[in-house]
Structures are given as structure tokens and as C-alpha cells.
Amino acid sequence: MNESLVVNDSSVTPVAGEALPWMEAESPEHNSSLEFSTAPLDFPINPWDIMLCMSGTVIACENAIVVAIIFYTPTLRTPMFVLIGSLATADLLAGMGLILNFVFQYVISSETISLITVGFLVASFTASISSLLAITVDRYFSLYNALTYFSEKTLQYVHLMLLGTWGVSLFLGLLPVLGWNCLDEPASCSIVRPLTRSNVTLLATSFFAIFVLMLTLYFKICKIVCHHAHQIALQQHFFATSHYVATKKGVSTLAIILGTFGASWLPFAIYCLVGEREYPSVYTYATLLPATYNSMINPIIYAYRNAEIQRSIYMLLCGCFQANGAYRSRSPSEV
């Protein structure tokens, strides 16, 4: 759901004493949506594009470490880590897409490259959001069916979820390349060119559906966690204080996960529905940039907090590291 980031009226050449194009007030008759520029580089680099490229660089570096650790560590092959690997791969591709978008935008400008880049970004971020949903589903079943969770059938379900996740993401990413774009009909452009208004509406609606589903599942997870904490408290004769602490910790973790996801993507998704192509491009930049931060925060929430991934990082950074104690594999509900 993240696309090229060049202001449409960038063909204006700045002269002495005049403001730069991206600083000028937008005129209603100009299309102010973001686009891939096909004009020669005759203006300074937009600072918003620089921030997006920097965001993409951080995202790529963070998630590349997670992908490498999961790929080269044989013990990290459980369903939980397979899903985390899928999320990290999607975010890694999204970060690379932001970097390539910046390079192609200011060095190699063409309509073909613009379509390929926007399709790559749509597919990557769609896969990232869908992987978050898959992780949520996995967490729910790890609690709801705790006795049968660690079985071969669970791994098969995870592979089917990933197949569906990446298949749908690839399909949505190919739509602009296969012709669902506004290059031939500028009037149908959305706030992000070359995506059409109907295409952006589809992506935003899909996001809201995923967000509502995640909210529902995490609400059910919260109820299960509270119930389990209460049972443990009764069995071990712990009373209100310990029960309150355990419940508060579980609810706080779920609140952080949902709060981060919603705060990152909701502004851009809402603006995709209400924004018009004539609106100032700064609005699109201001809502799109926080959306990329979700891919920056994902590895911190889902990977770097995990004890086994932490151990693998320590072993990677210090070859002489040896664990003094056994590491217990954490269940998905603990990640």
C-alpha cells in the first residue's frame, strides 16, 4: 500500500528568488498526488523522499538480520519462527523497495519502472500486513488448541497460510503492472500515482478487514490469557496481586501490538479513502511515512524480544558465546 513518492508538479524549474516546487502552495488545478516522475532531474531532492529512503534502509537492515538468523539456525523451524521469518522477509522486501523507489525515481525514470516498483511495494507491504494476521491466528490457536498445537498438522496449516498470504500479495502487486493503473486516465488517479482510486480503495478496505479480524482475535486471546492466569493463581494459591500482575502484563503486550499496528497504518488507510488527487501531496507523505515505521517496529516486537533469537544473535556476534543454562522454547503466546 506504499507507492512512489514524487510530486506531480515537479516539472516546474526553480528560479532565483522563487520557492522550490515542493514548498509552493498547491493549486487546485494541479494533480498533487504522488507519482513516479518521468521528467529529467531539474529540482532538489524532496526531503520527504529522503526520509522514506532512510526509513527503508533501517527496515532492510533490521529485518535482514532476523531473516539470516532464522535461515541459518536449524532449531528455529517451528511454526512460530516460520511465520516470523515470513514477516521479516516481507518487511525486508518493503525496505528494499523504498530504497529502490528512491534510486529509480531520481536516477532512472520511466513508466515501466514506476509500475514495477509500485507493484513491488504493494506486494511487500501487503505480505507484511497479512503475515501479521497469520501470526495472530497462530497465537490464537496455540492457546485455544494448546494440546494439539505442536504437531505436524499445525506446520501444514502454517504453510497453507503462508501460501495464501504470499499468493494474494503477489496478485495485488501485479494488478498495477497488468493494467490497473491511471497512466492512460489521469482523472482516475488516487492520492498515489499510478494507482487508481478504485485500486487504493480495495487496498484500504482490505486493511480495515484485516485490522478488525486481528482486533477480534486479540480480544479472544486476551480472554483466554486472563482465564489461564486466574486458573494458575487458584492452583498455586496466588491471590489477587499475582493474578493482577500476570493479567496486566498479557493485556499490555496485546495493547502494544495492536496500538503500534493501528497507529502506523490507520492514518494512511483512512486518507486513501477520503483523500483526493488534488489534495496537497504533503498529506500523503505525512500519513505514508508513519506506515513504514510499522515494518521498522515489527522485528523488535516479534523477533528481538524472543529468547532463542537473542541467543542466536549473541552467538553470531560472539563466536565464543556459550549458554550457561538451557533455553526454553517459548510458545507463540509468549512472543
Secondary structure, DSSP 8 states (H G I E B T S, - for coil): -----EEGGGG----TTS--GGGS---TTS--SEE---S---S---HHHHHHHHHHHHHHHHHHHHHHHHHH-TT--SHHHHHHHHHHHHHHHHHHHHHHHHHHHHTS--HHHHHHHHHHHHHHHHHHHHHHHHHHHHHHHHHHTTTTSSSHHHHHHHHHHHHHHHHHHHHHHHHHHTT-SSSS-GGGB-SBTTSBHHHHHHHHHHHHHHHHHHHHHHHHHHHHHHHHHHHHHHHTT--HHHHHHHHHHHHHHHHHHHHHHHHHHHHHHHHHHH--TTS-HHHHHHHHHHHHHHHHHHHHHHTTTSHHHHHHHHHHH-TT---SS------GGG-
